Amino acid sequence: MSRSTSSSSAKGGPATLAMVAGRAGVSPQTVSNALNSPDLLRPETLERVLRAIDEMGYRPSRAAQTLRTRSSKLIGYGILPAPPGTTALVLDRFLHALSEAADEAGYRILLFAAPAGGASLRGHEELLAQHAVDGFVLSDTDERSVPRQAWLAKRGVPFVGFGRMWSARQIGDWVDVDGALGTDAAVEHLIALGHHDIGFLGWQRGSGVGDDRAKGWQRAMRRHGLRTRSRRAQSADDVEEARTAVKPLLDAGVTAVVAASDTLALGCYNALRERGAAPGRDVAVTGFDDSPIAAILSPGLTTLAQPLEAVGRECVRLLQTRISDPDVPPERILLEPSLVIRDSAPAPDA
């Protein structure tokens, strides 16, 4: 009988735990123990059950392989819901970069649904109970997610964050992009164009990433003795909210706006056009993330590109290191974004 035939029931369905138990001559609970608590079984019993699992093509066969090798070669990654009104595709691009880096290292990415804010550990618990992953990459690493990192660390589960933990309590390894360095570079570029009244359109205070990007703008402005008072506006990462939030800056006569994301920059575009002004010509605008819309906007959006390929490679490298040596000291890496100059803030000699 071929394996494809032996993995099906008489009705043509997939092999079940009970069928595996019958083939191995053990109880269903023993099969469950073989997958979840192998130390409870005698070695010869465990081997007999695992052999039956393999022969019948039972679905948790990857877990059975994990019991032998102690490595599934899978990395768990929770997919977050995208808020409405945003154009942020950074995490999609990061996932592609992460997948490429994992492939090169001999791993695969296992996706699962994760709620925003790291409030639930259900997906992580289920994957660990099934011996399905060797570790996790986390992309929502704000202060609300500290309990999740602490839960993983307490259990010795390898993980690495794409993003810093914006908390006094730092746990584990992470890779991040230096947002402050990026907005600092954007201000320097605008000053080289001749701008001196430069506003900042960011997220609400208390956002770790948003405050970091605001810090770079503020640092560069103060370095040149330029005004920052009443030159910072805040909005959710939503085009319509940004369109409203930037109006006080435009009313105040700023000649340039540094936005904390391309979504916010698009809101600024819309606000300028409402008053008959043109981005780039009347008010320079810069964004952050170099999302796909940046190049197709008219005018093209000057923005900061995150080095997502490098982030993906470093995440996989740090996770491999943590898997092979759980006691190695935590490593935290900041990477530099690059300014992509387009017509919304052209080069000084343009």
N, C-alpha and C positions, 0 to 999 in steps of 0.2 A: 504494500500500500504506500502511495506517495505521501510526502509530508503534507501537501495541500489537501489531500483527502483526510488524513488523520487529524488535521486541525479543525475539522468540522464535525458537527453532530449529525445524527441520522437525518435530521431535517435540513441539513445544509448550513446551519448556523455556525458561529465561531465556537471554538473550544471554551468550556467553562471551567471554573475552579473545581466544581464537583467532578467533571470528567477527568481532569488532571489527577484528582485524588483517587478515582477509581483505577486509573492506569498505573499509578504508583503504589496502590495498595495501602493507602493511608487515609486518614480522615480529612475533610475539607479544612479543619482548623490547623492541621499539620502543614498543609499547603500554604495557608496564610502565614503561619509561623516561619516557614522557609523564606517567604518574601519579606517579612517585616521584622522577625526576631529570630534569625538563623542560629543564634547562640543557644536557643532552647532545645535544639535538635541534636541527635547523635550525628556525627559526620556521615555515616553510611546512609542514614535516612535523608539527610539534607541532599546528598548527592543523588539519591534515587528520585526525589521530588524535582530537583532541578533538571535532571535528565528527561523526565516526563514533560516538564514545561517546555523544554527545547523541542522535543520530538513532536509535540502537539501544536506548536506555534501559539501557545497561550499568550494573550496580549501583554502581560507584564514580563515577557521574556527579557526585555531590557533590564528590568530590575534583577532578574536572575543572573544576568551577565554581570551586573554591578556587584552582586554578592561575591562573585568570583574575583573580579578585578579591582573592586573598590573604586572604580571609576566608570561613570556613565558617558564621559566625554560630552556632556550636555551642560549648558550654562542657562540658568533661568533668567528671564527678563520680563517684567510686568509691563504690559501695554496700558498706558494711561488714557483716559478719555480726553479728547480735545475740546476745550471750552468753545462755545459758540461765539462767532464774531471775530475769531482770530485767524491769522494767516500763518501762524507758527508751524513750520514743518521741520524744525530743527531736529526733533527727536526721531522723525522718520528717516532723515538723512543719517543721523547717528546710528540708528539701528542697522542701516545698510553697511555703514563703515564697521560697526561692531561685528556684524555677520562675516564680512570679508576677513577681518583680523582673526576671528574665531576659526574660520575655515583653514586659514594658513597655519594655525596652531593645532589643527586636528580636532577641533571642537565644533559643535553645532549649537545654535541658539534655540532654546525652547521657550516659546511665548505663552503668556497667560494673562488674563484680564486682571488689572489691578485698579482699585479705586484711587481717586486723587487724594493726596495728603497722607498716604501711607497708614490709613486708619485701620485697615484690615490685614491680618496675617494669614488669611485662609489659604490663598494660593500658595504661599511659601510652605505652610504646614503640610498641605496635601502633597506637594512635590517631594518634600523631604520624607514624608511617611512612605512614599512609593519608591524611595531610593532613586528618584528620577534625575536628579541634577547633582553636579559636583560643587556648585556654588551659584551665586547670583550677581548680576549687575543691577544696580539701583540708579534710577535717574531722577526721582523726586526726593531730594535730600535736604529739604528745608527743616526748620526746627520741629515741625509737627511729626516728622518721621523718625525722631530720635528713639522712641520706644521700639521701632522695628529693628534698627541697627543694633540696639542693646539686646534685643531678643535673639538675633542671629549670633551676635558675638558671645553671648552667654552659653549658647549651645555649640560653639566652635564651628559654626557654618561659615565657610569662606564667602566673602562678598567684597565688592568694590563699588564705590559711588562715582557716577558721572555728575560731579557737582560737590561743592563743599558742604559740610554740615554747618549751617548758620546758627551755631549754638556754642555756648561756652564749653559744652561737653563734646569733645571730638572722639569719635569711635571709628576705627578701621581705616582702610586705605581709600583714597579718592583721587580723581583726576578732574581738573576744572580748567576753564578758560578765564584768563585775567580780564574781567570786564572793565575794571578801573583803568587798566593800561590802554584798553581799546578806546574808551571815551576820551581819555587824555589825548590820545593820538588824533582823534576827530577834532577836538578843540584846536590843537596845534595846526592842523590842516586849514581849519577855517580862519584862524588868525593870519596864516600865511596868505590867504585870499584877501585879507584886508578887513575882516569882520572883528568887531570889538564888543558888540552887544549880542551875546549868544545865550539863548535860553536852553533849558533842559526840560524835556518832556519824558517823564519816567513813570514808574509804578508807585503805588502807595508806599509811604514810609513803613518800614518794618519788613519789607521784602528783602531778603538777603542779597539776591542777585541784583535787584533794582537799586538798592542802596549802594552796592559796590559800583555799579555803573554811574550812579550820581556822584560818587566820591571822585571818580576820575575827572569828570567835567569840572567839579568844584576845585579840585587840586590844580588843574591847568589854568583855570580862570584866575585863581588867587596868585599863582606864580607870575602871571602877567599883570596883576593889579587891576583886574577887570571885575565889574559888578556881578555879584551872584544874588544879592537880596532881591526878592520879588521876581526872580528869573527862573524859578523852578515850578513846574506844573506837574500834577500827578493824575493818573488815570488807570483803570483796569486795562488789561491787554486786549482792548477791543477797539475796532476802527471807529465806531460811532462815538463811544465815550471819549476817545482821544480827540476826535474832531471838536468836541465841545470843550474839553479840558485845555487845549492849546490856545483858545481864543484870547485869554488875558495876556499871554505872552505876545501875540500878534498885535493886540491893542496897545501894548506898551512900546511897540516899535522895534522889537528885536529884528536883527537882519539875518539871523541864522538860528536854527533849532537843532540841537542834538537829541535824538530820540533813543530811548532804551531798547527799542525793538523795531523791526520793519513794520509790524502791525501799527505801532504808534506813529511811525513816520507816514504811513498811508493815511491815517486820520488827519495828520497835519497837511498833507496834500489836499485833502478834501476841504479843510477849513480855508486854506489859501484860495482855492478856486471859487468858493462861495463868495468871497469878497473881491473877485476879479483879479487876483494876484496869481503869479506863476511860480511854482517851485523852481528853485535854481536861478531864475532871473530876478525875482523880487525878494525872495527869502531863501537862503540856502538851507537844505535839510539833509541830515545824515541819519541813518538807521543802525541797526545792529542785527546780525545773524546771516546776512546775504542769503535770504530765502529766495525761492524761485521767482517771486514777484518783483524782486529788486531790479532785475535786468530787463523786465518787460514793461515796467512802468514808464510813463512819459512825463517828464524826463526820467532817464534811468537813475536809480537811487544809489547815491554814495553810501556805503555801509561797511560794517565790520564783519569779516568772514571768520567763523570759528574753524579751527583746524580739526575737523571731526574725524578725519582718517587717523590723525595722530592720537586723538582721544581714544578711538576704538582700539588701536594697537596697545596703548598704555594700559587701558582697562584690562585687556586680556593678559598682558604681561604681569600686571600686579596680581590678578586673580590666580594665574598659574603659580606665581611665587608663593602666594598664601596657601594654596592647596598643597604644594610640596613641602612647605615649612610653616606650619601654623604659628610658630613662635617668633617669626621674623618681625622686627620692629615695623610699625605702620609707615607707609610711604605716601606722601601727599605731593601732587605735581600740579603746577600752574603752567599752562601753555599760553602763548601769545597769539591774539587774533591779528588779522591783517586788514588794513584799510583798502577797500576796493573803490576806486574813484570813478564816478560817473557824472552825468550832467547836472544832478541836483546840487552838487558842490564841486564844480570843475576844478581842474588843476590851476594854479595861479597864472600860468602863462596861456591858458585857454582863451 
